[in-house]
Amino acid sequence: GSRAYRAEREARAIEQIGSTSTARSRTRSMRVDLERAPGRSVRSLALLVLLLALAPGAIAVSSDGSDGSPADEPSEFREYDASSAAAAPPSRTLGLTDSMPLATREDKPEESLCDRHEEGHRRATTRGNELFKLGEFRAAEACYLAALRHKSDFPMALYGLGEVHSKFIEDTNRYQLAVDAYELAIKTWPQYVDARVALGDLFLKKKKKKRAQRAYKEAVDVAEKDPLAWEALGRFYLDDAVRDYTQASVTYRRAALLVPGGGTSPGLLLGLAEAARGAQKFNECVEKADAASSLAPGFARARFVAGACRLLNGDAMKAVVDLRSAVVADPRVGVDAYEKLAAALVALGKKKEALEVLEQGVAAFADAEDAARTAMRSARDEAHRGGEL
């Protein structure tokens, strides 16, 4: 799914780490930070800005980012640099202001909770991303807010705020804050595909299908060669709330033609497999899922889909191989992976192994979100009650 494409984007970021921003864009960003730096005298600021203007070469040597940012920052920072360098400077009104709910909410964390809060917008945002991945959502929010204090229209920090608030969308206020953050990120950088996709994902979670579809289509409109945009639109049509498998197939086929290397993209091939599965074209499903697996051997979702379609096509033995590979590659690939693996084992007369698989699933989801944990336990308990095992 979209996680696979986000992983592909991170992999591309590693290849792009060696590239650097131009001295001109560094100077512009550093001036912005200097203008906002507390405790600086006007004379000191003027002298520093003059030095920056006179010695761009020295800046390029001494700095590896627009504010001395680390070399391992996300590639989207550099994509934004390239895009913003060619565009007119955005209006300051597009960024976060002190009066906006994102900045005034009662329970917002102190910026000091972020250990990089005084190190510029890029370092603070990068640190926020690290903390977010660790599940430290308040500290991550503090970092993003600190980054926006340094540069109020930095889209990656706004996107980060959206990611934090989207973790709590059962709270109506947090849901709206997530929407606000993503929309601000898009306004400051209209080509920001990740923000458009995340906004669509948020709407889809809240069953706002029309708004979700519009967000995904706009992502494709601004980046028709970006696989993430196409995959998101295709995934929308595959969603249980939509189930338009014909349109999903059309979307993924168009993507394969428009995206460079689309015909050999594991994610797009998986999308075609999922569409075929929904349309009950199981042979085509197996073919496409196998192709995705061969290109990305650790792609758990592809192995799962191949196994599920083989099981539906009556090939329980090969289904077991695929489904076992899926849960080994990613123990939380899905509750249905354990259910289908157990069903395939039962079809082969291996009821004891099927029970063991369901118990493994319960263990794998023991500390997962409530819905997944409950679903896995229910699958095991239902199998016992039904006398299947």
N, C-alpha and C positions, 0 to 999 in steps of 0.2 A: 504494500500500500504506500501511502505517502511517506511513511518512515523509511522505506527503502530508497525513495528518491532523495530524501533529506540526507541519507547516508552517502548517496552518490555525490551530492553537492559538497559534503564535507571532504570526501575523497578528492574531489577536484580542487578543493581549497588547499590541500597539502601540496598539490602540484604548482599552485599559483603563489605559494608563500614567498618565493624568491623575487617576485615582482614588487616594485616600490612605487609609491605615489610621486607625482612630480613635485619639484621644489616649490613651484607656484602654489599648488593646492596645500602643501604643508604650511607655507607662510601664511596663507589666508586663514587656515584653521587655527594656527598658533596665535594670530592676531586676535581672533575671536576670543580665545581663552584668556589672553593677556588683558583684553578690555574688561573681562568679567572678574578677573582675579582680585580677591579682597585684599586690602592693605597695601596696594601698590600706589606710589605717588604718580602724578601725571607726568613728571619729568622722567621717572624711571621707565614708565610705559613708553614714552616717546623715544627714549634712547634705545630700548630693546627693539621696538618696531623698526627703528632706523637701521640697527644692526642686522635684523632679519632681511630687510630689503637690500642692504649692501652686500650681503654674503650668502646668497642662496645656495652656493656650492657647499659651504660649510654646514648648512642646515641639512642638506641631503646626506652628508657623510655621517653627521652625528645623530640623526634621527632616523628610526626605521618605521615611522608612522606619523600621522599628522599631529600627534601630541606625545610623541615618544612612546607609542604603543608597542606591545610585544609582537614578535615576529609570527606568533602562532594565532593571531587574530583571525576571525572568520573571513572567508573570501568575499562575502557580501560587502564588507567594509570597503574593500578595494573596488568592487563593482560600483558602489555608491560614489566613491571618489571619482572614478572615470565618468560616471553619468553627471554628477554635479559640476565637474570641472567644465563640461561642455554646455551646461545650461545656465540660465540667468539665476542669480542667487534667490532662493525662496524668500517670501515675505516672513518676517519674524512672527506675524500673527498666525502662521500655520503651525507653529510649535506649541509646546506646553506652556501655559501661563499659570501664574500663581492662583488665579481665581477658578481654574477648572477643577471639577470634582476629582480628577486623577491626582491633583496636588493637594486637595483640601480634605480628603476623606478622613474621618475621625481616627480610624485605626491605622493610619499609615505609619510605617516604621521610621525611626530616626536615620538620617543618612550615615551617621557614625557606625551603624550596624554593618556597613560595608567597609571592609578593610582597604579599599582602593578609592574611597569617596573623594579624595582630594587629588587624584592623579590624572584627571582629564576624562573626557567623555568616552574615548575609545577603551582605555584601560578599565574604567568603571563598568562599561557595558560588557566587555570580555569577562570580567570577574563575575558579573551578574549571570552570564550564561553558564559559567562553571558552577555557581551556587544553585542555579535552577536545576541543573542536571543531578545535583546531589539531593534535591528535594528541600533545600533551604530557601523556601519561597519568600519569607519576609526579608531575609538578608539580600536575596536577589532583587526584590523590589527596591530596597534601599539603594542598591548599586545603580539601578536604572534611573531612579529619581536623581541621584547624585550626578549621573552622566548628563541628564537633561538640565541640571543647573548649570553645567559647563557649556552645553550646547542644546538649547531648548528644542531644536528641530532635527535632532539626530534620529533618523527613522528606526535604526536598530534598537535603540533604547526604548522607543515607543512600542515597538513590536514586543520587546521583552516584557514591558508592563502588561501588554495584552495577554501574553502567555501566562504570566503569573495570575492575573484575575480570571482567566478562563479555567483555572483549576478549581474555582469556587462558584461556578455558574448556577448552582442551586440557590444561591443568594442573588436575588434580582438586581441588587445594586452592583454586585461584583460583575454580573453578566453585562450590564450596561457599561461599566468601566472598561471591560475587555473590548466591547464594540468600539467605544470611544478611542481607545488606544490604537487599535488596528486601523481605524479610519484616519486618525491623525498621521500614522506612519505612512499610509497611502497618499495622503495629501502632500506630505513633505517629499515623498519619492514615488511618483505614480507608477514607475516600472517595478516596484517592489512586489514580486510575484508571491513570495512567502507570506507576506501580510495579507494579500488578497485571498490566498488559499486558506490561511488560518481564519479569516473572517467568514469564508464560506463554511468551513468546518464548524465554527461556532454556531452559525445559523442552523446548520443541519442538525446539530445536537439538540437544538431547541425546537426542531420540527418546523422551521420556517423555510420551507422548500423553495419558494420563489426567490427569496432573498439569497439563499445559498446558491442557487443556480446562476443568478445574476453575478454574484461575486466570482464564481468559477469561470464563467464566460468572459468576464472582464480580465481575468488573469490570462486567459488564452489570447484575448485581443491585444494586450500589451506585450506579450511574449510568446508568439506562436511557435517559436523553436525551442521553448523550454519544456522538457518532459514533465516537470512537476505540475505545470499548469494543466496540461492535457490529462495527466493521470488523475488529478483532482476532479476534473469534469467527468471523466469516465467513471470514477469511483462514486460520484453523485448518482449517476444512472444505475449503478449496481446496488445502491443502498436499499435496505429492506423497505424503506418508506417510499421508494420510487419504483424500483424493479423494471426499468425499461432496458431490457437486455439488448434489443436491436439497436437502440441509440447508443448504448455503451460500446457495442462492437464497432459501430460507425465511427465513434469518437476515437477509439484506440487505433483503428486502421488509418484514419486521417493523420493521427499523431505520428504513426510509423512512417508516413510519407513526408511529413513536414519537418520532423525533428532530425537533425543530423545523427545518423547511426540508429535511428528509431527502430529499424527492422531487427536490430540485434540488442535492443534495450530490454534487460530482464523485466523491468517494471511494466513496460508496455505489453510485452508478451504475456505476462501474468494477467494483465487486464483483459486481453483477448481470451485467455483461458477461463477467467471468471465469467465473462459474458457468455461463452459457450456453455459453461456449467449451468448458468441460470436458464439458458434456452434448451437445456437437456441434450446438447450436442456433445456427448461424452468423449467420443473419439477425438474430436477437435480440441476439446478441453485438455485431454491427456497430451496431445501433440504439442500444444502451446506451452503447457506447464512444464513438460520435460525440456523443451527448448530453453525456457527461463532458468531451470535448474542447472542445465549444462553450462550456461553462461555465468551463473552465480551459484556455485555448489552449496554455499551456506545459506541460501535464500529459503528460509523455513516455510514461508507462506506458499511459495511455488511448489515445494514438496508436498505440503498439505493438500493443495488443490489437485495435484496429480493423483495423490492417494485417494481423495474423496471421489474423484471421477472414475478411477479404476474400480473402486468399491461399487459405485452405482452401475458400472458396466459389467459387474459380475466377476471381476478378477480380484478376489479377496487376498490371494497370496501376494501379488505385487503391491496391492494396496497397503498391506502390513509393512512392507519394506519402505515405501514412501512415507507413511505416517510415522513410523518409528524414527526415520531420519528427521522429520519435521520437529518432533518434540525433543529430540536430542539437540538439534541446532538452536532451538529456542523453546525452552520448557513452558513458556507462556504464549506460544504461537496462537492458542485459542482453546477454549473449553471443548469446542466441537472436534478438535483434533484428537483429544483423548476419547471422546465418545465414539468417533468413527473408527479409531484404532481398536477399541474394545469390541465394536460390532464386527469388524473384520476378523478378529480373533475368534469370536463366537461362531462366525460362519465357518471357520476352519476347525471347530470343535475344541478350541483351547479356552475353555471358560475360566480356568484358574488364572491364566495369564491375563485374561480380560479384566478380572477383578484387580489384579496387581496394577494394571495400567491405570484404572480409575483411581486407585489409592495414590499412585504417583502423581496423578493430576491434582488431587486434593492437596497433596504436599506442595506441589509447585505453585499453587494459587493460595497457599495458607496466609500469606501476608499481602495479597493483592487487594485491589479495591473491592468494596463490599459486594457489588453486583457480580463480578467474576468469581469471587470466592464462593458466594452462595450458589451460583449456577453450577459450579463444579461439584459441590457437595450434593446438590439436588440430583445431578446426573448419576452419581454413585448410588444414592439412596433409592432413586427410582428404579435402577437396574435390580437392586435387591428386592424391592417390593414386587416388581413385575415377574420375578422368578427367572430372569434371563441368565443369572449367574449362579 
